[in-house]
Amino acid sequence: MTISAVDFASLLCSRLCHDLLSPVGALNNGLELLADEHDPEMRNRCLELLAESAKASANKLKFFRLAFGAAGGFGETVDSREARAAIEGLFGENHRVNLGWLVEDATLPKSAIKVLLNLALIAGDALIRGGQLDVGAEVVDGQVEIVVRADGPRIVLDPELRTALLGAQGDALITPRAAAAYLVHALVADGGGSVQVSDPDEPVLLFGATFRG
């Protein structure tokens, strides 16, 4: 499974635009409603919706900056609290997903942060009706070990994401939906490691990654 750097950058941009379209569109709609609304109570409600959409957009941008971007301003390591805050901002606002944070290291290599965030993104999206998302990571003698566990009433992992995580895409085209999964596979492969995914018939979704950070 290979893809050019330019094509992969395009996939990440497409994924980012797709995820931002909803909250930004809500901002636009809210502004249009506000311009035509004269009832004070309805105007206050419009302002509340605008604030919610603006916060959702900011949270998504913060998450994707760490998960996809170069994380400008950080060195070779990233404060693990930044990763926790990014996940909580992405999933925690609507209380759909409860985060269990099992990371004791104060900082993690930048590659580890990206793998952790993208696995959390995939697992959180798989919790269709919400649930528990547990994220654990540690670095021992330069070896990064990451475990992400998702448990809920309904878990759906797209087969395309599974094959991309495992590097079994073959000659099939990578779509923007699988961009995060491909990024995980590429980063772990660059570190001489591997990604593990629980079987589809397991009651919980479990991801594991071991590689040199």
C-alpha positions in Angstrom: 0.0 0.0 0.0 1.8 3.1 -1.2 0.6 6.6 -1.9 2.5 9.8 -2.9 3.0 12.6 -0.4 1.0 15.0 -2.5 -2.0 12.6 -2.8 -1.9 11.9 0.9 -1.8 15.6 1.8 -4.9 16.0 -0.4 -6.6 13.2 1.4 -5.9 14.8 4.8 -7.2 18.2 3.5 -10.4 16.5 2.2 -10.9 14.8 5.6 -10.4 18.1 7.4 -12.8 20.0 5.1 -15.4 17.3 5.5 -15.3 17.4 9.3 -15.4 21.2 9.4 -18.2 21.6 6.9 -21.0 20.9 9.4 -20.0 23.3 12.2 -18.9 26.0 9.8 -22.1 25.6 7.8 -24.1 25.9 11.1 -22.3 29.2 11.8 -23.3 30.5 8.4 -26.9 29.5 8.8 -27.0 31.0 12.3 -25.7 34.3 11.0 -28.4 34.3 8.3 -31.1 33.6 10.9 -29.8 36.2 13.3 -29.9 38.9 10.6 -33.6 38.2 10.0 -34.6 37.6 13.6 -36.0 40.5 15.7 -37.5 38.6 18.7 -35.0 38.9 21.6 -35.5 35.4 22.9 -34.9 33.9 19.4 -31.9 36.1 18.9 -30.4 34.8 22.2 -31.0 31.3 21.0 -29.3 32.0 17.7 -26.3 33.4 19.6 -26.1 30.3 21.7 -26.1 28.1 18.6 -23.4 30.3 17.0 -21.3 30.0 20.1 -21.7 26.2 20.1 -20.8 25.9 16.4 -17.8 28.2 16.9 -16.5 26.1 19.8 -17.0 22.9 17.9 -15.1 24.3 14.9 -12.2 25.5 17.2 -12.1 22.1 18.9 -11.9 20.2 15.6 -9.1 22.5 14.4 -7.1 22.0 17.6 -7.5 18.3 17.3 -6.5 18.1 13.6 -3.6 20.4 14.1 -2.1 17.9 16.5 -3.3 14.7 14.7 -2.6 15.7 11.1 -0.4 18.9 11.2 3.2 19.7 12.0 2.2 20.9 15.5 4.1 24.1 15.1 5.5 25.5 18.3 6.3 22.1 19.7 9.6 20.3 19.6 10.2 16.6 19.0 8.0 15.8 22.0 4.5 17.0 22.8 2.9 17.5 26.2 0.5 14.5 26.6 -2.1 16.9 28.3 -2.4 18.6 24.9 -3.5 15.3 23.4 -6.0 14.6 26.2 -7.5 18.1 25.8 -7.8 17.6 22.1 -9.7 14.3 22.5 -12.0 15.7 25.2 -12.7 18.7 23.0 -13.6 16.6 20.0 -15.8 14.0 21.8 -16.6 15.4 25.3 -18.7 18.4 24.5 -21.9 16.4 23.7 -21.1 13.9 26.5 -21.5 11.1 23.9 -18.1 9.5 24.7 -16.5 9.1 28.1 -12.7 9.3 28.0 -10.5 7.1 30.2 -7.0 8.5 30.1 -4.3 6.0 31.0 -1.1 7.9 30.0 1.3 8.7 32.7 4.2 10.1 30.6 4.3 13.9 30.8 5.4 14.1 27.2 5.4 11.7 24.2 7.2 11.7 20.9 5.4 13.7 18.2 4.8 10.5 16.2 3.3 8.8 19.2 0.9 11.7 19.7 -0.2 11.5 16.1 -0.8 7.7 16.3 -2.6 8.0 19.6 -4.9 10.8 18.4 -5.8 9.2 15.1 -6.5 5.8 16.8 -8.7 7.7 19.3 -10.5 9.5 16.4 -11.2 6.2 14.6 -12.3 4.4 17.8 -14.5 7.4 18.9 -16.2 7.5 15.5 -16.9 3.8 15.7 -19.0 4.4 18.9 -22.1 5.1 16.9 -24.3 5.5 20.1 -21.5 6.7 22.3 -19.7 4.7 25.0 -16.4 4.4 26.8 -13.1 5.3 25.1 -9.9 4.3 26.9 -6.5 5.5 25.7 -3.3 4.3 27.1 0.4 4.8 26.1 3.9 4.5 27.4 7.4 4.8 26.2 10.0 2.3 27.4 13.6 2.6 26.1 12.4 4.4 23.0 9.7 1.9 22.3 6.2 3.3 22.1 3.2 1.2 23.1 -0.3 2.5 22.5 -3.6 0.8 23.3 -7.0 2.3 22.5 -10.2 0.5 23.6 -13.8 1.4 22.6 -16.8 -0.1 24.3 -20.4 0.8 23.7 -23.9 -0.4 22.7 -23.1 -0.3 19.0 -19.6 -0.4 17.5 -19.1 -0.1 13.7 -15.6 0.0 12.2 -15.6 0.4 8.4 -13.7 -2.5 6.7 -11.8 0.1 4.7 -10.4 1.6 7.9 -9.5 -1.9 9.2 -7.5 -2.8 6.1 -5.8 0.6 6.0 -4.7 0.3 9.6 -3.3 -3.1 8.9 -1.6 -2.1 5.6 -3.7 -4.6 3.6 -5.2 -2.1 1.2 -3.4 -3.6 -1.8 -4.0 -1.7 -5.0 -7.3 -0.2 -3.8 -7.5 3.6 -3.7 -7.3 5.3 -0.3 -10.2 7.6 0.3 -10.4 10.6 2.6 -12.4 8.6 5.1 -9.4 6.3 5.5 -6.8 9.0 5.7 -6.4 8.8 9.5 -6.0 5.0 9.4 -3.4 5.2 6.6 -1.5 7.8 8.6 -1.4 5.5 11.6 -0.1 2.6 9.5 2.5 4.8 7.8 3.8 6.3 11.1 4.0 2.9 12.8 5.6 1.3 9.8 8.3 4.1 9.7 9.0 3.2 13.3 9.5 -0.5 12.4 6.4 -1.5 14.3 3.0 -2.9 13.7 -0.7 -2.2 14.3 -3.1 -4.7 15.8 -6.9 -4.6 15.5 -9.4 -6.8 17.3 -11.5 -9.2 15.3 -14.8 -7.9 14.0 -16.8 -10.4 16.2 -15.2 -9.2 19.4 -17.6 -7.3 21.8 -15.2 -4.4 22.1 -13.0 -2.6 19.6 -9.3 -2.7 20.5 -6.4 -1.1 18.8 -2.7 -1.7 19.6 0.5 -0.1 18.2 4.1 -0.8 19.0 6.9 1.1 17.3 10.1 3.1 17.8 9.2 6.8 18.6 
